[in-house]
Amino acid sequence: MAFTKRKIAIFVHGCFWHRCPACAKRYPKSNRSYWLPKLRANVARDKRKEAELRKAGWRVLVIWEHELKKGKLPLRVLNALRKA
């Protein structure tokens, strides 16, 4: 999501696809020659895009899939929008 007037970018990352530090500790056991480079490339792209946005003056928030499973929007998103 992007709030262009406030320059806030919110990424909602799937824990498996983007290697959530809290959840994604294991890699797939099958077809590792495909999955390891794929998942590592996702993480590298995420870091690159976040850095580009920050350099351009944007605030970047990453919301992880497991945070949304609780059925609530994380408070840090609401707080960021209030402060902007």
Buried (B, 14 or more C-beta within 10 A) or exposed (E): EEBEEEBBBBBBBBBBBBBBEEBBEEEEEEEEEEBEEEBEEBBEEBEEEBEEBEEEEBBBBBBBBBBEEEEEEBEEBEEBBEEE
